[in-house]
Amino acid sequence: MKRHHERIRVPYGPRQMYDLVMDVPLYPTFIPWCEALRIITDQRVDGSGEMVADMVVGYKVFREKFRSHVTGWRGENDQEAPTILVRYQDGPLRDLTNAWRFEPHEDGGCTIDFTLEFAFKNMFMQMAAQQLVDKAFSRMAQAFITRADALYGKKA
């Protein structure tokens, strides 16, 4: 299983970033390689809860559908760190899990703690993915930050 861990400091609050990441239906509008998304079930209340979604990802000649179960907890107050856990249900992988934690800072910003673990069913795909995961994550992280800039106003 391949593991990738990243910590990124952003000038946006934990709940702002949590809300942006949990706005899954909008992913095709700003996430690279996300071609389509469909919510299967949505049991969120006040931003927390669970959903199941199908995402179609395309890259060059590859086009695959992934079904994931997403659990989010927005937190009770601004001092708590909202969290999101995504568990893979169906698609070309053997396993996929990613976890987000949005740690608050005194200045109103937060640190995004992100962990991704994945394993392909196909060893050729696993080897190819291992070569690209760091670059792909960097591009996706930038897409979330650019989206935050657009939604909340670019901060220095």
Helices and strands as residue ranges (DSSP letters): E 2-10, H 14-22, G 24-26, H 27-30, E 34-45, E 48-59, E 62-73, E 83-90, E 93-104, E 110-120, H 123-152
